[in-house]
């Protein structure tokens, strides 16, 4: 019998005729359907209560169970820079779940754990202390009382593009001179009125040089202590290397 689409009404009619005592062969001749189809419809009706039950969608079985997925999220939050083989080893040790790096990559993607550029945060950063310092500054000082210091550096480093084009299978290559030259560190003292002092040294500025710049160039040379005009000023430098001097109170004219 050739394949043809049989309506739900005809399937119900066949089962009704079967309930009324019709022989299966008689139903086959009357409705032009096969015996196997009638028996299959009867089985579906007895199991699901209808002749056309909703199909059960079943995909690939997930390799990772709920506990492994929850722990995996926690692991990625704590150590986002782990390589795939390290994560796979962790799953094998702690969840007894061996998995290939390819399958692990696909599972991480399905879980929304994508691979992206890592942002590094200094371990010495204390958000509580920073918030307390910011509250103190906003409460006790005004903008014209602030002296800001921040170190910059300059060298002859050759700038070049990180990406280029080439035929498939070939690496783009460009000849250029790599010249860094001499590195200079620049340390300015900035207020609302502009720069009041600046220090330029070859190489990097260490804590001793920074301390000397603050005392001899910023404070002494510019006579910043005139308490009869402004009660106090705050000297601030974002770098953690200047912790010994970053909170020294000053007076500005």
Residue frames as qw, qx, qy, qz and C-alpha x, y, z in Angstrom:
[[0.000, 0.889, 0.457, 0.000, 0.00, 0.00, 0.00],
 [0.411, 0.516, -0.032, 0.751, 1.42, 3.35, -1.02],
 [0.298, -0.297, -0.465, 0.779, 2.21, 5.95, 1.62],
 [0.095, -0.627, -0.369, -0.680, -0.54, 8.50, 2.19],
 [0.037, -0.179, 0.486, -0.855, -1.45, 10.88, 4.98],
 [0.366, -0.472, -0.792, -0.129, -4.32, 9.57, 7.07],
 [0.226, -0.597, 0.045, -0.769, -6.43, 12.09, 8.94],
 [0.098, -0.168, 0.763, -0.616, -7.08, 11.90, 12.67],
 [0.681, 0.070, 0.174, -0.708, -10.80, 11.43, 12.04],
 [0.802, 0.238, -0.482, -0.259, -10.18, 8.30, 9.95],
 [0.325, 0.264, -0.824, 0.381, -7.92, 6.87, 12.65],
 [0.349, -0.057, 0.579, -0.735, -10.63, 7.44, 15.26],
 [0.774, 0.174, -0.115, -0.597, -13.22, 5.92, 12.93],
 [0.639, 0.266, -0.721, -0.024, -11.08, 2.81, 12.52],
 [0.102, 0.135, -0.817, 0.551, -10.78, 2.39, 16.31],
 [0.543, 0.045, 0.310, -0.779, -14.53, 2.99, 16.74],
 [0.796, 0.211, -0.388, -0.414, -15.31, 0.30, 14.17],
 [0.456, 0.239, -0.823, 0.240, -12.92, -2.02, 16.02],
 [0.186, -0.066, 0.671, -0.715, -14.77, -1.36, 19.28],
 [0.685, 0.148, 0.066, -0.710, -18.12, -2.06, 17.58],
 [0.796, -0.046, 0.596, -0.096, -16.96, -5.57, 16.71],
 [0.680, 0.679, -0.208, -0.181, -15.70, -5.15, 13.19],
 [0.917, -0.091, 0.181, 0.343, -13.00, -7.54, 12.11],
 [0.298, -0.659, 0.306, 0.619, -9.61, -5.99, 11.40],
 [0.365, 0.070, 0.720, 0.586, -9.70, -7.34, 7.87],
 [0.158, 0.758, 0.617, 0.145, -13.10, -5.71, 7.27],
 [0.155, -0.905, -0.061, 0.390, -11.80, -2.37, 8.49],
 [0.390, -0.366, 0.534, 0.655, -8.79, -2.69, 6.17],
 [0.284, 0.364, 0.738, 0.493, -11.08, -3.25, 3.18],
 [0.015, 0.857, 0.515, -0.020, -13.53, -0.52, 4.19],
 [0.161, -0.945, 0.030, 0.284, -11.01, 2.26, 4.90],
 [0.745, 0.590, -0.135, 0.281, -8.13, 1.12, 2.67],
 [0.187, -0.815, 0.491, -0.243, -5.63, 1.16, 5.52],
 [0.548, 0.290, -0.775, 0.120, -3.13, -1.46, 6.62],
 [0.781, -0.460, -0.421, -0.029, -3.55, -3.83, 9.52],
 [0.618, -0.067, -0.335, 0.708, -0.29, -2.63, 11.10],
 [0.005, -0.368, 0.012, -0.930, -1.56, 0.96, 11.06],
 [0.620, -0.534, -0.301, -0.489, -4.75, -0.01, 12.89],
 [0.817, -0.341, -0.379, 0.270, -2.83, -1.93, 15.54],
 [0.451, 0.119, -0.209, 0.859, -0.38, 1.00, 15.96],
 [0.238, -0.485, -0.098, -0.836, -3.24, 3.47, 16.41],
 [0.760, -0.497, -0.359, -0.215, -4.82, 1.18, 18.99],
 [0.739, -0.169, -0.350, 0.550, -1.53, 0.95, 20.89],
 [0.195, 0.274, -0.104, 0.936, -1.09, 4.75, 20.92],
 [0.470, -0.530, -0.220, -0.671, -4.66, 5.22, 22.13],
 [0.821, -0.426, -0.377, 0.043, -4.20, 2.69, 24.93],
 [0.657, -0.085, -0.261, 0.702, -0.86, 4.31, 25.99],
 [0.190, 0.013, -0.057, 0.980, -1.48, 8.06, 25.51],
 [0.207, 0.566, 0.615, -0.508, -5.28, 8.31, 25.26],
 [0.438, 0.747, -0.022, -0.500, -5.20, 9.66, 21.70],
 [0.886, 0.329, 0.268, 0.185, -4.26, 8.46, 18.24],
 [0.525, 0.658, -0.081, 0.534, -1.80, 11.36, 17.60],
 [0.602, -0.704, -0.158, 0.341, 0.22, 11.97, 20.78],
 [0.107, 0.964, -0.240, -0.028, 2.63, 14.90, 20.89],
 [0.826, 0.331, -0.340, 0.305, 6.12, 13.81, 19.83],
 [0.660, -0.711, 0.056, 0.236, 8.70, 13.59, 22.62],
 [0.445, 0.823, -0.291, 0.201, 11.71, 15.67, 21.60],
 [0.824, -0.494, 0.186, 0.208, 14.91, 14.02, 22.73],
 [0.408, 0.839, -0.354, 0.073, 18.34, 15.38, 21.85],
 [0.623, 0.318, -0.615, 0.365, 21.81, 14.39, 22.88],
 [0.700, -0.619, -0.331, 0.132, 22.22, 13.45, 26.52],
 [0.015, -0.922, 0.262, -0.283, 24.04, 16.18, 28.41],
 [0.699, 0.220, -0.560, 0.386, 27.48, 15.12, 29.60],
 [0.150, 0.197, -0.527, 0.813, 27.47, 17.39, 32.64],
 [0.319, -0.599, -0.734, 0.016, 24.88, 17.01, 35.37],
 [0.172, -0.907, -0.206, -0.326, 23.40, 19.86, 37.39],
 [0.661, -0.700, 0.053, 0.264, 25.97, 19.60, 40.21],
 [0.680, -0.024, 0.288, 0.674, 28.88, 19.68, 37.77],
 [0.238, 0.688, 0.328, 0.602, 27.41, 22.66, 35.95],
 [0.370, -0.912, -0.128, -0.121, 26.94, 24.62, 39.18],
 [0.702, -0.543, 0.190, 0.421, 30.49, 23.88, 40.33],
 [0.612, 0.279, 0.350, 0.652, 31.80, 24.71, 36.86],
 [0.036, 0.880, 0.220, 0.419, 30.23, 28.17, 37.00],
 [0.541, -0.835, 0.066, 0.079, 31.87, 28.73, 40.39],
 [0.773, -0.188, 0.289, 0.533, 35.24, 27.50, 39.09],
 [0.452, 0.541, 0.313, 0.637, 35.13, 29.86, 36.09],
 [0.186, -0.940, -0.124, -0.256, 34.21, 32.81, 38.33],
 [0.641, -0.712, 0.194, 0.209, 37.19, 32.10, 40.60],
 [0.464, -0.400, 0.580, 0.536, 39.73, 31.16, 37.87],
 [0.628, 0.680, 0.181, -0.334, 38.59, 32.49, 34.48],
 [0.257, 0.757, -0.541, -0.262, 42.02, 32.01, 32.87],
 [0.654, -0.202, 0.729, -0.002, 42.08, 28.19, 33.12],
 [0.247, 0.324, -0.720, -0.561, 42.85, 26.30, 29.92],
 [0.810, -0.002, -0.242, -0.534, 40.41, 23.72, 28.57],
 [0.702, 0.125, -0.689, 0.131, 42.65, 20.80, 29.51],
 [0.079, 0.169, -0.660, 0.728, 42.86, 22.11, 33.09],
 [0.597, -0.059, 0.170, -0.782, 39.07, 22.36, 33.33],
 [0.827, 0.100, -0.467, -0.296, 38.73, 18.87, 31.83],
 [0.474, 0.171, -0.763, 0.405, 41.18, 17.50, 34.41],
 [0.225, -0.137, 0.499, -0.825, 39.20, 19.19, 37.19],
 [0.759, -0.001, -0.100, -0.643, 35.97, 17.58, 35.96],
 [0.763, 0.141, -0.630, -0.024, 37.62, 14.18, 35.84],
 [0.310, 0.171, -0.723, 0.593, 39.00, 14.51, 39.38],
 [0.194, 0.012, 0.509, -0.838, 36.10, 16.13, 41.22],
 [0.679, 0.211, 0.157, -0.686, 33.08, 14.90, 39.24],
 [0.534, -0.067, 0.832, 0.131, 34.38, 11.68, 37.70],
 [0.604, 0.702, 0.314, -0.210, 33.41, 13.00, 34.28],
 [0.474, -0.223, 0.510, 0.682, 36.04, 12.50, 31.57],
 [0.445, 0.821, 0.312, -0.173, 35.43, 14.84, 28.65],
 [0.649, 0.245, 0.254, 0.674, 37.40, 15.90, 25.59],
 [0.174, -0.376, -0.056, 0.908, 38.47, 19.52, 25.15],
 [0.117, -0.153, -0.564, -0.803, 36.26, 19.79, 22.04],
 [0.381, -0.556, -0.717, -0.179, 33.18, 18.57, 23.88],
 [0.375, -0.535, -0.420, 0.630, 34.07, 20.78, 26.85],
 [0.088, -0.123, 0.190, 0.970, 34.33, 23.83, 24.59],
 [0.274, -0.345, -0.637, -0.633, 30.87, 23.09, 23.14],
 [0.447, -0.583, -0.665, 0.135, 29.36, 22.58, 26.60],
 [0.305, -0.410, -0.230, 0.828, 30.88, 25.82, 27.92],
 [0.051, -0.062, -0.380, -0.922, 29.48, 27.66, 24.92],
 [0.380, -0.474, -0.701, -0.374, 26.01, 26.20, 25.53],
 [0.469, -0.589, -0.533, 0.386, 26.25, 27.30, 29.17],
 [0.062, 0.971, 0.130, 0.193, 27.10, 30.88, 28.12],
 [0.581, -0.680, 0.255, 0.366, 30.71, 30.65, 29.33],
 [0.689, 0.703, 0.041, 0.172, 32.48, 32.18, 26.34],
 [0.725, -0.181, 0.058, 0.662, 36.18, 32.86, 25.74],
 [0.175, 0.939, 0.148, 0.255, 37.07, 36.56, 25.72],
 [0.408, 0.548, -0.357, 0.636, 39.84, 38.98, 26.55],
 [0.629, -0.481, -0.514, 0.330, 40.83, 38.83, 30.23],
 [0.043, -0.839, 0.088, -0.535, 40.79, 42.02, 32.31],
 [0.653, -0.069, -0.558, 0.507, 43.37, 41.91, 35.09],
 [0.361, -0.853, -0.072, -0.371, 42.69, 43.60, 38.42],
 [0.234, 0.530, -0.633, 0.513, 45.46, 44.37, 40.92],
 [0.641, -0.333, -0.681, 0.119, 45.33, 42.02, 43.91],
 [0.316, -0.124, -0.435, 0.834, 46.37, 44.93, 46.15],
 [0.224, -0.358, -0.257, -0.869, 43.22, 46.86, 45.24],
 [0.098, -0.322, -0.803, 0.492, 41.01, 47.40, 48.31],
 [0.093, -0.548, -0.531, -0.640, 37.55, 48.60, 47.30],
 [0.457, -0.753, -0.460, 0.111, 36.51, 49.29, 50.90],
 [0.479, -0.475, -0.027, 0.738, 39.56, 51.44, 51.59],
 [0.213, 0.182, 0.430, 0.858, 39.12, 53.20, 48.26],
 [0.217, -0.696, -0.562, -0.390, 35.47, 54.01, 49.03],
 [0.496, -0.727, -0.306, 0.364, 36.43, 55.36, 52.47],
 [0.424, -0.245, 0.171, 0.855, 39.18, 57.52, 50.91],
 [0.066, 0.405, 0.527, 0.744, 36.78, 58.85, 48.28],
 [0.346, -0.782, -0.508, -0.104, 34.20, 59.71, 50.95],
 [0.514, -0.595, -0.132, 0.604, 36.86, 61.55, 52.96],
 [0.322, -0.007, 0.332, 0.887, 38.00, 63.54, 49.91],
 [0.082, -0.544, -0.565, -0.614, 34.48, 64.51, 48.83],
 [0.443, -0.765, -0.464, 0.063, 33.54, 65.48, 52.38],
 [0.517, -0.699, -0.060, 0.489, 36.60, 67.48, 53.48],
 [0.353, -0.320, 0.381, 0.792, 38.17, 68.92, 50.31],
 [0.513, 0.752, 0.177, -0.374, 37.23, 70.97, 47.29],
 [0.832, 0.462, 0.155, 0.264, 38.63, 70.74, 43.77],
 [0.280, 0.870, -0.224, 0.339, 40.92, 73.78, 44.15],
 [0.518, -0.700, 0.467, -0.155, 42.60, 72.12, 47.14],
 [0.954, 0.021, 0.291, 0.070, 43.68, 69.03, 45.19],
 [0.101, 0.729, -0.613, -0.287, 47.18, 68.39, 43.81],
 [0.957, 0.154, 0.198, -0.147, 47.21, 65.34, 41.52],
 [0.086, -0.642, 0.718, 0.254, 50.33, 63.34, 40.64],
 [0.919, 0.201, 0.315, -0.125, 50.50, 60.57, 38.07],
 [0.344, -0.512, 0.638, 0.460, 53.50, 59.02, 36.39],
 [0.798, 0.568, 0.082, -0.186, 53.72, 58.53, 32.62],
 [0.582, -0.383, 0.554, 0.456, 56.48, 57.12, 30.43],
 [0.596, 0.756, -0.069, -0.260, 57.70, 57.69, 26.90],
 [0.552, -0.359, 0.625, 0.420, 60.12, 55.78, 24.69],
 [0.265, 0.480, -0.497, -0.673, 60.82, 55.29, 21.01],
 [0.507, 0.118, 0.851, -0.073, 58.70, 52.16, 20.72],
 [0.145, 0.114, -0.620, -0.763, 57.75, 51.56, 17.09],
 [0.597, 0.258, 0.468, -0.598, 54.00, 51.39, 16.58],
 [0.185, 0.166, -0.805, -0.539, 52.71, 48.86, 14.07],
 [0.736, -0.077, -0.172, -0.651, 49.48, 47.11, 13.16],
 [0.490, -0.265, 0.788, -0.262, 48.66, 43.90, 15.03],
 [0.703, 0.333, 0.622, -0.095, 46.65, 42.41, 12.16],
 [0.120, 0.506, -0.511, -0.684, 47.21, 42.16, 8.39],
 [0.845, 0.353, 0.166, -0.367, 45.96, 40.33, 5.30],
 [0.055, -0.462, 0.831, 0.306, 47.52, 37.46, 3.36],
 [0.656, 0.087, -0.588, -0.466, 46.35, 34.54, 1.20],
 [0.881, -0.341, 0.080, -0.318, 44.84, 31.57, 2.99],
 [0.967, -0.058, -0.061, 0.240, 47.54, 29.43, 4.58],
 [0.558, 0.383, -0.173, 0.716, 50.13, 32.22, 4.64],
 [0.422, -0.673, -0.360, 0.489, 51.16, 34.53, 7.49],
 [0.244, 0.932, 0.080, 0.258, 51.20, 38.29, 6.78],
 [0.722, -0.335, -0.016, 0.605, 54.73, 39.60, 7.20],
 [0.227, 0.940, 0.060, 0.249, 56.07, 43.14, 7.06],
 [0.698, 0.056, -0.236, 0.673, 59.67, 44.31, 7.51],
 [0.162, -0.919, -0.065, -0.353, 60.19, 47.13, 10.03],
 [0.380, 0.391, -0.547, 0.635, 62.78, 48.51, 12.43],
 [0.631, -0.638, -0.442, 0.005, 62.11, 47.73, 16.10],
 [0.341, 0.362, -0.305, 0.812, 63.41, 50.74, 17.99],
 [0.462, -0.713, -0.518, 0.102, 62.49, 51.42, 21.59],
 [0.187, 0.717, -0.160, 0.652, 65.15, 54.06, 22.26],
 [0.219, 0.090, -0.645, 0.727, 65.51, 55.47, 25.77],
 [0.350, -0.658, -0.652, -0.138, 62.63, 55.38, 28.23],
 [0.058, 0.265, -0.287, 0.919, 61.79, 58.58, 30.11],
 [0.259, -0.573, -0.758, 0.173, 59.43, 58.84, 33.07],
 [0.032, -0.428, -0.077, -0.900, 57.38, 62.02, 33.47],
 [0.325, -0.506, -0.722, 0.341, 55.87, 62.96, 36.83],
 [0.008, -0.468, -0.115, -0.876, 53.74, 66.15, 36.82],
 [0.076, -0.395, -0.680, 0.613, 51.91, 67.86, 39.69],
 [0.055, -0.389, -0.545, -0.741, 48.57, 69.14, 38.39],
 [0.067, 0.413, 0.583, -0.697, 46.05, 71.55, 39.93],
 [0.357, 0.762, 0.531, -0.096, 43.06, 73.44, 38.56],
 [0.073, 0.915, -0.151, -0.366, 45.47, 76.23, 37.59],
 [0.690, 0.625, -0.365, -0.012, 47.67, 73.87, 35.58],
 [0.869, 0.014, -0.332, 0.368, 51.05, 72.23, 36.22],
 [0.316, -0.928, 0.163, -0.113, 52.91, 73.57, 39.25],
 [0.323, -0.628, 0.697, 0.123, 55.89, 71.16, 39.03],
 [0.917, 0.340, -0.120, -0.171, 57.20, 68.45, 36.75],
 [0.458, -0.582, 0.660, 0.126, 59.92, 65.83, 37.00],
 [0.843, 0.473, -0.201, -0.162, 61.50, 63.97, 34.07],
 [0.445, -0.583, 0.676, 0.069, 64.01, 61.16, 34.65],
 [0.516, 0.381, -0.702, -0.309, 65.55, 58.48, 32.50],
 [0.274, -0.023, -0.950, 0.145, 64.10, 55.07, 33.32],
 [0.460, -0.604, -0.607, -0.236, 61.43, 54.53, 35.97],
 [0.178, -0.600, 0.304, -0.718, 60.64, 56.62, 39.05],
 [0.518, -0.183, -0.801, 0.238, 60.94, 54.72, 42.33],
 [0.428, -0.770, -0.473, 0.010, 59.41, 55.55, 45.70],
 [0.521, -0.477, -0.099, 0.701, 62.45, 57.53, 46.91],
 [0.215, 0.105, 0.347, 0.907, 62.49, 59.76, 43.83],
 [0.220, -0.643, -0.576, -0.453, 58.75, 60.30, 44.13],
 [0.508, -0.714, -0.376, 0.302, 59.08, 61.28, 47.79],
 [0.442, -0.293, 0.085, 0.844, 61.93, 63.67, 46.96],
 [0.079, 0.363, 0.489, 0.789, 59.87, 65.27, 44.16],
 [0.335, -0.751, -0.535, -0.192, 56.93, 65.90, 46.48],
 [0.528, -0.686, -0.228, 0.446, 59.00, 67.45, 49.27],
 [0.426, -0.356, 0.203, 0.807, 61.52, 69.45, 47.25],
 [0.104, 0.156, 0.536, 0.823, 59.63, 70.40, 44.08],
 [0.254, -0.606, -0.631, -0.412, 55.96, 70.45, 45.01],
 [0.488, -0.757, -0.400, 0.167, 56.03, 71.55, 48.65],
 [0.514, -0.530, -0.015, 0.674, 59.25, 73.49, 49.26],
 [0.337, 0.039, 0.391, 0.856, 59.88, 75.13, 45.90],
 [0.107, -0.498, -0.510, -0.693, 56.35, 76.42, 45.49],
 [0.053, -0.074, 0.492, -0.866, 55.67, 77.42, 49.12],
 [0.396, -0.355, -0.705, -0.470, 52.39, 75.55, 49.32],
 [0.405, -0.469, -0.695, 0.364, 51.90, 76.09, 53.04],
 [0.065, -0.209, 0.062, -0.974, 49.80, 79.22, 53.51],
 [0.135, -0.382, -0.900, 0.161, 47.12, 78.09, 55.94],
 [0.111, 0.435, 0.335, -0.828, 45.53, 81.52, 56.20],
 [0.386, 0.262, -0.390, -0.794, 44.11, 81.17, 52.66],
 [0.806, -0.015, -0.455, -0.379, 43.10, 77.49, 52.39],
 [0.687, -0.562, 0.372, -0.272, 43.04, 75.25, 55.45],
 [0.569, -0.309, 0.746, 0.158, 44.44, 72.12, 53.79],
 [0.621, 0.492, -0.387, -0.471, 44.92, 70.28, 50.54],
 [0.883, -0.108, 0.453, -0.051, 45.10, 66.64, 49.57],
 [0.139, 0.602, -0.692, -0.373, 47.95, 65.21, 47.56],
 [0.859, 0.131, 0.422, -0.259, 46.79, 62.27, 45.48],
 [0.211, 0.497, -0.743, -0.396, 48.52, 59.80, 43.19],
 [0.891, 0.039, -0.089, -0.442, 46.58, 56.78, 41.80],
 [0.661, 0.347, -0.657, 0.106, 49.64, 54.53, 41.75],
 [0.839, -0.518, -0.158, -0.055, 49.95, 52.13, 44.69],
 [0.756, 0.170, -0.262, 0.576, 53.75, 52.59, 44.68],
 [0.119, 0.462, -0.216, 0.852, 53.42, 55.95, 46.41],
 [0.574, -0.597, -0.546, -0.126, 51.46, 54.73, 49.41],
 [0.563, -0.334, -0.371, 0.659, 53.92, 56.30, 51.83],
 [0.131, -0.194, -0.012, 0.972, 53.15, 59.80, 50.55],
 [0.061, -0.391, -0.686, -0.610, 49.77, 59.54, 48.83],
 [0.341, -0.753, -0.553, -0.102, 47.84, 60.83, 51.85],
 [0.431, -0.177, -0.243, 0.851, 50.15, 63.68, 52.95],
 [0.046, 0.893, 0.435, -0.107, 48.04, 66.79, 53.81],
 [0.450, 0.117, 0.126, 0.876, 49.23, 69.99, 52.17],
 [0.058, 0.785, 0.342, -0.513, 48.30, 73.64, 52.16],
 [0.471, 0.402, 0.444, 0.648, 47.91, 75.59, 48.91],
 [0.087, -0.222, -0.102, 0.966, 47.94, 79.35, 48.39]]
